[in-house]
Amino acid sequence: METYRIFLADDHRLFRLGIRKILTERSDLEIIGEASDGFELLRQLGKLTPDMVILDISMPNLRGIEATSEIKASHADLKVLILTMHKDIDYLKSAINAGADGYLLKEDADDALFTAINTIRAGKSFISPSLSSEFSDSLVQIIRGDRKSPEDMLTPREKSVLKLIAEGKTSKEAGELLRISARTVEHHRANAMKKLNLKSLADLLKFAIKKGYLSDS
């Protein structure tokens, strides 16, 4: 069987080592790179050509959901498997809307990781068994077609800015990470807060905590 190239992105090094150990049991799977945050992942994808990215939602600087949107915008055929601890259906919807091909809970990784990879590799969608044994490709299509929430109306760049500001970055620092001007950062922040009906930085921080924009690290 042809070798299937995988890139890992998770801010917990020991967890990446554990996943790497599991994947090395298969001779047809090859880990070609790793990253500890979303920005590093996107930089590495400019140099490497994996078939699949396995990434966490909660990472510093750029969440896995926003990284997924960026990946699909520039690498439409690259498969994305979200591997996360988050069981909330809102996270699942956000991941699917961002373009993720699969959503696997970390607690299911020991038993279902290979199944998830094989399913996505075959061109189908995968949802973690712990969420529902009845989820199917047709349900994923329904989720993709759901009425958008205010958060879904945010652009990937607005979500990135929101996360960085919530983490305490100044407009200048956020701009340097995103390679845009501080003025543009402020423009994106204002647009995001308007869409979310947030009136203050304190409201933004509460929203970021509730929606998982801050890393678990």
GULUM-520579 format. One line per 3 residues: number of its first residue (from 1); their letters; for each residue x, y, z of N, C-alpha, C. Coordinates in steps of 0.1 Angstrom, whole numbers. Example, Ala and Ser with C-alpha at 12.3 -4.5 7.8 and 13.67 -1.06 7.14 Angstrom:
<pts>
1> as> 132:-57:78:123:-45:78:132:-33:78; 128:-22:71:137:-11:71:129:0:79
</pts>
This chain:
<pts>
1> met> 8:-12:0:0:0:0:9:13:0; 4:23:-7:12:35:-8:13:42:5; 24:48:8:26:54:21:17:67:22
4> yri> 11:68:34:2:79:36:9:89:46; 11:101:42:19:111:50:11:119:59; 15:119:72:7:126:82:15:137:89
7> fla> 8:148:92:14:159:100:7:160:113; 14:161:124:7:162:137:8:177:143; -2:182:148:-2:195:155:-10:195:168
10> ddh> -2:196:179:-8:196:192:2:203:201; -3:212:210:7:219:219:12:211:230; 8:198:232:13:190:242:23:180:236
13> rlf> 36:181:239:46:173:232:44:158:236; 41:155:248:39:141:252:28:135:245; 17:142:242:6:137:235:10:134:221
16> rlg> 18:143:215:22:140:201:31:128:200; 39:126:211:48:114:211:39:101:212; 29:102:220:20:91:221:13:87:208
19> irk> 8:97:201:2:95:188:12:90:178; 24:95:178:34:91:169:37:76:171; 37:72:184:40:58:188:29:49:182
22> ilt> 17:53:184:6:45:178:7:44:163; 9:55:156:9:55:142:21:47:136; 32:46:143:43:38:138:41:23:138
25> ers> 29:19:143:26:5:143:22:1:128; 19:11:120:15:8:107:26:12:97; 30:3:89:41:6:79:37:15:68
28> dle> 24:16:66:19:25:55:17:39:59; 19:42:72:18:56:77:31:62:80; 33:74:76:46:81:79:43:95:85
31> iig> 49:98:96:48:112:102:59:120:96; 55:130:89:65:139:82:68:152:88; 61:155:99:63:168:106:54:170:118
34> eas> 58:179:127:50:182:139:50:197:141; 40:202:148:39:216:152:32:217:165; 35:228:173:29:230:186:19:241:186
37> dgf> 17:248:175:6:258:174:2:260:159; -9:266:157:-15:268:144:-6:275:134; 1:286:138:9:293:129:21:285:125
40> ell> 27:278:134:38:269:130:34:258:120; 22:253:123:16:243:113:15:249:99; 9:261:98:7:267:85:21:270:78
43> rql> 31:274:86:44:276:80:50:263:75; 48:253:82:54:240:78:47:234:66; 34:237:64:27:232:53:31:239:40
46> gkl> 38:251:41:44:257:30:56:250:24; 61:241:32:74:233:29:71:218:26; 61:213:33:58:199:33:45:195:25
49> tpd> 44:183:22:32:179:14:26:166:21; 19:168:32:12:157:38:-1:153:31; -6:141:34:-19:138:29:-30:141:39
52> mvi> -26:141:52:-35:144:63:-28:152:74; -36:161:80:-31:168:92:-40:164:103; -34:159:114:-41:156:126:-38:167:136
55> ldi> -49:175:141:-46:186:149:-56:188:160; -52:194:171:-60:197:182:-68:210:180; -78:212:187:-86:225:187:-78:236:195
58> smp> -75:232:207:-69:242:217:-54:243:216; -49:253:208:-35:255:207:-32:270:208; -20:274:212:-17:288:213:-17:295:200
61> nlr> -20:308:200:-19:317:189:-30:315:178; -32:303:173:-42:300:163:-48:286:166; -61:287:169:-68:274:172:-69:265:160
64> gie> -71:252:163:-72:242:153:-83:245:143; -95:250:148:-106:253:139:-102:264:128; -96:275:133:-91:285:123:-80:280:114
67> ats> -71:272:120:-61:266:112:-67:257:101; -78:250:104:-84:241:94:-90:250:83; -96:261:86:-101:270:76:-90:275:66
70> eik> -78:278:73:-67:283:65:-62:272:56; -61:260:62:-56:248:54:-65:246:42; -78:245:44:-87:242:33:-87:253:22
73> ash> -84:265:26:-84:276:17:-72:275:7; -61:270:12:-49:269:4:-45:255:-1; -51:245:6:-48:231:3:-61:223:4
76> adl> -70:225:-6:-83:220:-6:-84:205:-5; -74:198:-10:-75:183:-10:-68:177:2; -62:185:10:-55:180:22:-66:176:33
79> kvl> -65:164:38:-75:159:47:-71:164:61; -81:167:69:-79:173:83:-87:164:93; -81:159:102:-87:152:113:-85:159:126
82> ilt> -96:164:132:-95:171:145:-95:160:156; -84:161:165:-83:152:176:-83:160:189; -94:159:196:-96:169:207:-103:162:219
85> mhk> -103:170:230:-109:166:242:-124:171:243; -127:181:234:-140:188:235:-151:180:229; -161:177:238:-173:169:234:-185:177:230
88> did> -184:190:232:-196:199:230:-199:199:215; -212:198:212:-216:197:198:-213:210:190; -212:221:197:-208:234:190:-194:233:185
91> ylk> -185:226:192:-171:225:187:-172:216:174; -180:205:174:-181:197:163:-186:204:151; -197:212:153:-203:220:142:-192:230:136
94> sai> -185:237:145:-175:246:141:-164:239:133; -160:228:137:-150:220:130:-154:216:116; -167:211:115:-172:207:102:-174:219:93
97> nag> -179:230:99:-181:242:90:-167:247:85; -157:245:93:-143:250:89:-138:241:78; -143:229:76:-139:220:66:-132:207:70
100> adg> -133:205:83:-126:192:89:-133:180:83; -125:170:80:-130:157:74:-133:147:85; -128:150:97:-131:140:108:-130:147:122
103> yll> -137:142:132:-136:147:145:-136:136:155; -124:134:161:-121:123:170:-118:128:184; -125:122:194:-121:126:208:-109:119:212
106> ked> -101:125:220:-88:119:225:-90:107:233; -101:106:240:-104:94:248:-107:82:239; -110:84:226:-113:73:217:-101:70:208
109> add> -90:78:210:-79:76:201:-72:62:201; -71:56:212:-65:43:213:-72:33:204; -86:33:204:-94:23:197:-98:28:183
112> alf> -99:41:181:-105:45:168:-96:53:159; -84:56:163:-75:64:155:-73:58:141; -70:46:140:-68:39:127:-81:39:119
115> tai> -92:37:125:-105:37:118:-107:50:112; -105:61:120:-107:75:116:-98:78:103; -85:74:104:-76:76:93:-81:69:81
118> nti> -84:56:82:-88:48:71:-101:53:64; -111:58:73:-123:63:68:-121:75:60; -113:85:65:-111:97:58:-102:95:46
121> rag> -93:86:47:-84:83:35:-93:77:24; -104:71:27:-113:65:17:-123:75:11; -121:88:16:-130:98:11:-143:101:18
124> ksf> -144:95:30:-156:97:38:-153:105:50; -164:109:57:-162:117:70:-163:108:82; -156:112:93:-156:104:105:-160:112:117
127> isp> -169:107:126:-172:113:138:-169:103:149; -164:108:160:-160:100:171:-171:91:177; -169:79:180:-179:70:185:-185:75:198
130> sls> -177:81:206:-182:86:219:-193:97:218; -192:104:206:-202:115:204:-216:108:200; -215:99:191:-227:92:187:-224:81:178
133> sef> -228:69:180:-225:58:172:-234:59:159; -243:68:159:-253:69:148:-249:81:138; -239:88:141:-235:99:132:-230:93:119
136> sds> -233:100:108:-230:95:95:-226:106:86; -222:103:74:-219:113:64:-231:122:61; -243:116:61:-255:125:58:-257:135:69
139> lvq> -255:131:82:-256:140:93:-246:151:92; -234:148:88:-223:158:86:-228:169:76; -235:164:66:-240:174:56:-251:183:62
142> iir> -259:177:71:-269:185:77:-263:195:86; -252:191:94:-245:201:102:-239:212:94; -234:209:82:-228:219:74:-238:229:69
145> gdr> -251:224:68:-261:233:63:-269:240:74; -266:238:86:-273:245:97:-272:260:96; -282:266:102:-282:281:102:-270:285:110
148> ksp> -263:295:105:-250:299:111:-253:307:124; -245:305:134:-245:312:146:-237:325:144; -238:335:153:-229:347:152:-215:344:151
151> edm> -210:334:158:-196:330:157:-192:325:143; -201:318:137:-199:312:124:-198:324:113; -203:335:116:-202:347:107:-189:353:107
154> ltp> -181:350:117:-167:356:118:-158:350:107; -150:358:101:-140:353:91:-129:346:99; -121:337:92:-110:331:99:-100:341:105
157> rek> -98:352:98:-89:363:103:-94:370:115; -107:372:115:-114:378:127:-113:369:139; -114:356:137:-113:346:148:-99:346:153
160> svl> -89:347:144:-75:347:148:-72:359:157; -77:371:152:-75:383:160:-81:382:173; -94:377:174:-101:376:186:-93:368:196
163> kli> -88:357:191:-80:348:200:-67:354:206; -60:361:197:-47:367:201:-50:379:211; -60:387:209:-64:397:218:-68:392:231
166> aeg> -76:381:231:-81:375:243:-69:369:251; -58:365:244:-46:359:251:-37:370:257; -41:383:254:-34:394:260:-24:401:250
169> kts> -24:397:238:-15:403:228:-20:417:225; -11:427:223:-15:440:218:-18:440:204; -23:450:198:-26:451:184:-13:449:176
172> kea> -3:455:181:10:454:174:15:440:174; 15:434:186:20:420:187:11:410:178; -2:412:178:-11:404:170:-8:406:155
175> gel> -5:418:152:-2:422:138:11:415:133; 21:415:142:33:409:138:32:394:136; 24:387:144:21:373:143:13:370:130
178> lri> 4:379:127:-5:376:115:1:383:103; 12:391:104:18:397:93:9:408:87; 2:415:95:-7:426:91:-4:438:100
181> sar> -9:450:97:-6:461:105:-15:461:118; -11:469:128:-18:470:140:-32:477:137; -32:486:128:-45:492:124:-55:482:118
184> tve> -50:472:110:-58:462:104:-63:453:115; -55:450:125:-59:441:136:-71:448:143; -70:461:146:-80:468:153:-93:468:144
187> hhr> -92:469:131:-103:468:122:-110:455:124; -102:444:123:-108:430:125:-115:428:138; -108:434:149:-114:432:162:-127:439:163
190> ana> -128:451:158:-140:459:158:-151:452:151; -148:446:139:-158:439:131:-163:427:139; -153:419:145:-157:407:153:-166:411:165
193> mkk> -163:421:172:-170:425:184:-184:430:179; -185:436:168:-198:441:163:-207:429:159; -201:419:152:-209:407:148:-214:399:161
196> lnl> -205:399:171:-209:391:183:-216:400:193; -218:412:190:-225:421:200:-218:422:213; -205:423:212:-197:425:224:-193:440:226
199> ksl> -194:445:238:-192:459:241:-179:463:246; -172:453:252:-159:456:259:-149:445:258; -137:448:262:-127:438:262:-130:427:271
202> adl> -136:430:283:-141:420:293:-151:411:287; -160:416:278:-170:408:272:-163:398:262; -153:403:255:-146:395:245:-139:384:252
205> lkf> -133:387:264:-125:377:271:-135:366:276; -146:370:281:-156:360:286:-161:351:274; -163:357:263:-167:349:251:-156:340:247
208> aik> -143:344:247:-132:336:243:-130:324:252; -132:326:265:-131:315:275:-143:305:272; -155:310:270:-166:301:269:-165:293:256
211> kgy> -160:299:245:-159:292:232:-146:285:230; -137:284:240:-125:276:239:-114:283:230; -114:296:229:-103:303:221:-90:303:229
214> lsd> -90:301:242:-78:301:249:-72:287:251; -59:285:249:-53:272:250:-54:266:264; -55:253:264:-56:246:277:-42:245:284
217> s> -31:249:276:-18:247:282:-16:256:294
</pts>
